[in-house]
């Protein structure tokens, strides 16, 4: 089910400048019974390259796909051409956290991305429909979502990245819309725990999923990212972990995105 939205003027500029094709499309969610706005960025095909690996890009809390390409990571069209990768950006809701809520049937973004969106992409775009050619990354809420979904669907994704990710949101029980999607913390402690990345990493086996985790030294989420790094190290799960100067803001994750995309590109070329 598809309805083409009007493209923004800024997107037209990007397309003409870098030859990448940018589509804004409504993709239907079977689980949520509604259409989700998505942006697809496709590099120019050549006689030697007809199909491309795919990277799913998850925005942060209160963001959306259009804001991502206009403000958060404005060079994605250039990166699509540079690395010859398709980027898929979905509106993840203001505060969905990219899981399937046990208390709110309007929040089923894990199902949407892992089933509907991947299926739609592989049917309608020149993707290489293999886990070894499929990755996912994001920042803040999207960093949580990228790792959470990839860990739970290792049969679909070969690599995953998190920038300034809220990988354990239990310190924020009254903030960021989490309570309405998991219930009051008191009485639902188990649901809160199992929906964190910090809990889900126990499902990992070494070298099955290539991981990169990045956080700024002035980010309020630094300690929970350090804890995740320590847990992965203790579990002997290979991963790249980066700390660098910076805060929880667009300036940081826009720069960190370049490193994550290089990491993902290297994974694609070696797999």
C-alpha positions as CSV (number, residue, x, y, z in Angstrom):
1,X,0.0,0.0,0.0
2,X,1.7,3.2,-1.1
3,X,1.0,6.8,-1.4
4,X,3.7,9.2,-2.6
5,X,3.9,12.4,-0.6
6,X,5.1,15.7,-2.0
7,X,8.8,16.1,-1.7
8,X,10.2,19.0,0.2
9,X,12.1,21.7,-1.8
10,X,15.3,20.9,0.2
11,X,15.1,17.3,-0.9
12,X,15.0,18.3,-4.6
13,X,18.2,20.1,-4.0
14,X,19.8,17.1,-2.5
15,X,18.7,14.9,-5.3
16,X,20.1,17.2,-8.0
17,X,23.3,17.7,-6.2
18,X,24.2,14.1,-5.4
19,X,22.1,12.1,-7.9
20,X,20.5,10.1,-5.1
21,X,16.8,9.4,-5.4
22,X,14.8,10.5,-2.4
23,X,11.2,9.2,-2.0
24,X,8.8,10.1,0.8
25,X,6.3,7.2,1.0
26,X,3.5,5.9,3.3
27,X,4.2,2.3,4.3
28,X,1.3,0.4,5.9
29,X,1.8,-1.1,9.3
30,X,-0.2,-4.3,9.7
31,X,0.2,-4.3,13.5
32,X,-0.8,-0.7,14.0
33,X,-3.3,-0.5,11.2
34,X,-2.0,2.8,9.9
35,X,0.4,4.3,7.4
36,X,3.8,5.4,8.5
37,X,5.7,8.1,6.6
38,X,9.1,6.8,5.5
39,X,11.9,8.3,3.4
40,X,13.9,6.1,1.0
41,X,17.3,7.4,-0.3
42,X,18.6,5.3,-3.2
43,X,22.0,5.8,-4.9
44,X,22.2,6.1,-8.6
45,X,22.4,2.7,-10.4
46,X,25.2,2.0,-12.8
47,X,25.7,-0.8,-15.2
48,X,28.0,-2.5,-12.6
49,X,25.8,-1.8,-9.6
50,X,22.1,-2.7,-9.8
51,X,21.4,-3.7,-6.2
52,X,22.6,-2.2,-2.9
53,X,22.9,-3.0,0.8
54,X,20.4,-1.2,3.1
55,X,20.8,0.8,6.3
56,X,17.7,1.6,8.4
57,X,18.1,4.9,10.2
58,X,16.2,5.6,13.5
59,X,15.7,9.1,14.8
60,X,15.7,10.2,18.4
61,X,12.9,11.2,20.8
62,X,10.5,13.8,19.3
63,X,12.2,13.5,15.8
64,X,11.0,12.3,12.4
65,X,12.3,11.2,9.1
66,X,12.1,14.6,7.4
67,X,13.9,16.4,10.3
68,X,16.6,13.7,10.0
69,X,17.5,14.6,6.4
70,X,16.9,18.3,6.9
71,X,18.6,18.8,10.3
72,X,20.0,15.8,12.1
73,X,22.0,14.0,9.4
74,X,21.7,16.3,6.3
75,X,24.4,14.6,4.3
76,X,22.7,11.2,4.0
77,X,22.1,11.6,0.3
78,X,25.8,12.3,-0.2
79,X,26.6,9.2,1.9
80,X,24.2,7.1,-0.1
81,X,26.2,7.9,-3.2
82,X,29.6,7.7,-1.6
83,X,29.0,4.2,-0.1
84,X,26.4,3.0,-2.6
85,X,23.9,2.1,0.2
86,X,20.1,2.6,0.4
87,X,18.9,4.5,3.5
88,X,15.5,3.9,4.9
89,X,14.1,6.3,7.5
90,X,10.8,5.8,9.2
91,X,8.8,8.2,11.4
92,X,9.2,6.4,14.7
93,X,6.6,8.4,16.5
94,X,7.3,11.1,19.0
95,X,8.1,8.7,21.8
96,X,7.6,5.1,20.5
97,X,11.0,3.8,21.7
98,X,10.8,1.3,18.8
99,X,9.4,-1.6,20.7
100,X,6.0,-3.4,20.7
101,X,4.3,-2.0,23.8
102,X,2.6,-4.5,26.2
103,X,0.1,-1.9,27.2
104,X,-0.5,0.3,24.1
105,X,-1.6,-1.4,20.9
106,X,-0.8,1.7,18.9
107,X,2.9,1.2,19.6
108,X,4.2,-1.7,17.5
109,X,7.3,-0.2,15.9
110,X,9.5,-3.3,16.4
111,X,7.0,-5.3,14.3
112,X,6.6,-2.5,11.8
113,X,10.4,-2.2,11.1
114,X,11.2,-5.9,11.3
115,X,8.3,-7.1,9.2
116,X,6.4,-4.5,7.1
117,X,9.2,-2.0,6.4
118,X,11.9,-4.6,5.5
119,X,9.3,-6.4,3.3
120,X,8.3,-3.2,1.6
121,X,11.9,-2.2,1.0
122,X,12.9,-5.5,-0.6
123,X,9.8,-5.5,-2.8
124,X,10.0,-1.9,-4.1
125,X,13.7,-0.9,-4.0
126,X,16.9,-2.4,-5.5
127,X,18.0,-3.9,-2.2
128,X,20.2,-6.9,-1.5
129,X,17.8,-8.9,0.7
130,X,20.3,-10.6,2.9
131,X,21.1,-10.0,6.6
132,X,24.8,-9.6,5.7
133,X,23.8,-6.6,3.6
134,X,21.3,-5.1,6.1
135,X,22.2,-2.8,9.0
136,X,20.4,-0.5,11.4
137,X,21.6,2.5,13.5
138,X,20.2,5.6,15.3
139,X,20.7,8.1,18.0
140,X,19.2,8.7,21.4
141,X,15.8,6.9,21.4
142,X,16.8,5.6,18.0
143,X,20.1,4.3,19.3
144,X,18.1,2.2,21.8
145,X,15.8,1.2,19.0
146,X,18.5,0.2,16.6
147,X,20.3,-2.1,19.1
148,X,17.0,-3.4,20.6
149,X,15.6,-4.5,17.2
150,X,18.9,-5.8,15.8
151,X,19.6,-7.9,18.9
152,X,16.1,-9.4,18.8
153,X,16.2,-10.0,15.0
154,X,19.7,-11.2,14.4
155,X,18.3,-13.2,11.5
156,X,17.6,-9.9,9.7
157,X,20.5,-7.6,10.6
158,X,24.2,-8.1,10.3
159,X,25.3,-4.8,11.9
160,X,23.9,-2.3,14.3
161,X,25.0,1.1,15.8
162,X,24.0,3.4,18.6
163,X,24.9,7.1,19.0
164,X,24.2,8.6,22.4
165,X,21.7,5.7,22.9
166,X,19.3,5.5,25.8
167,X,20.3,1.9,26.2
168,X,18.8,1.6,29.7
169,X,15.9,4.1,30.2
170,X,15.0,2.9,33.8
171,X,16.5,6.1,35.3
172,X,13.8,8.1,33.4
173,X,10.6,6.5,34.7
174,X,8.6,9.7,34.6
175,X,10.0,11.1,31.3
176,X,10.1,10.7,27.6
177,X,6.7,8.9,27.2
178,X,8.1,5.6,28.4
179,X,5.5,5.2,31.2
180,X,2.6,5.3,28.8
181,X,4.1,2.5,26.7
182,X,5.3,0.2,29.5
183,X,3.0,1.1,32.4
184,X,3.9,2.6,35.7
185,X,7.4,1.5,36.8
186,X,6.0,0.3,40.1
187,X,4.3,-3.0,39.3
188,X,5.8,-3.3,35.9
189,X,9.5,-3.5,36.8
190,X,10.0,-6.7,34.7
191,X,8.6,-5.1,31.5
192,X,10.8,-2.1,32.0
193,X,13.8,-4.3,32.4
194,X,13.2,-6.6,29.5
195,X,12.6,-3.7,27.1
196,X,16.0,-2.2,27.6
197,X,19.1,-2.9,25.4
198,X,21.0,-3.6,28.7
199,X,18.8,-6.7,29.2
200,X,18.6,-7.9,25.6
201,X,22.4,-8.1,25.1
202,X,22.2,-11.5,27.0
203,X,20.7,-12.9,23.7
204,X,24.0,-12.1,21.8
205,X,26.6,-14.5,20.7
206,X,30.1,-13.3,19.8
207,X,30.6,-12.0,16.3
208,X,27.1,-12.7,15.1
209,X,26.1,-9.1,15.1
210,X,28.7,-6.4,14.4
211,X,28.2,-3.6,16.9
212,X,29.4,0.0,17.2
213,X,28.4,2.2,20.2
214,X,29.3,5.9,20.5
215,X,28.7,8.5,23.2
216,X,29.9,12.0,24.1
217,X,31.8,12.8,27.2
218,X,29.3,15.5,28.2
219,X,26.3,13.4,27.4
220,X,23.9,12.6,30.4
221,X,23.6,9.1,29.0
222,X,27.4,8.4,29.1
223,X,27.3,6.2,32.3
224,X,24.6,3.9,31.0
225,X,26.6,3.5,27.7
226,X,29.7,2.8,29.7
227,X,27.7,0.2,31.7
228,X,26.6,-1.4,28.4
229,X,30.2,-1.5,27.2
230,X,31.3,-3.2,30.4
231,X,28.5,-5.7,30.2
232,X,29.3,-6.6,26.6
233,X,33.0,-6.9,27.5
234,X,32.1,-9.2,30.4
235,X,30.0,-11.3,28.0
236,X,32.9,-11.4,25.6
237,X,30.9,-9.9,22.8
238,X,33.1,-8.1,20.3
239,X,32.1,-4.5,19.7
240,X,33.5,-1.1,18.9
241,X,33.0,1.4,21.7
242,X,33.9,5.1,21.3
243,X,33.8,8.1,23.7
244,X,34.8,11.5,22.4
245,X,34.2,15.2,23.4
246,X,30.6,16.2,22.8
247,X,27.1,16.4,24.3
248,X,23.7,15.0,23.5
249,X,22.9,17.2,20.5
250,X,22.7,17.3,16.7
251,X,26.3,18.5,16.4
252,X,27.5,15.3,18.1
253,X,25.4,12.7,16.4
254,X,25.8,14.3,13.0
255,X,29.6,13.8,13.2
256,X,29.3,10.4,14.9
257,X,27.0,9.3,12.1
258,X,30.0,9.5,9.6
259,X,32.0,7.1,11.7
260,X,29.1,4.7,12.1
261,X,28.4,4.7,8.4
262,X,32.1,4.0,7.6
263,X,31.9,1.1,10.1
264,X,28.8,-0.3,8.4
265,X,30.3,0.2,4.9
266,X,33.4,-1.8,6.0
267,X,31.1,-4.5,7.3
268,X,29.2,-4.7,4.0
269,X,32.4,-4.9,1.9
270,X,33.9,-7.6,4.1
271,X,30.7,-9.8,4.4
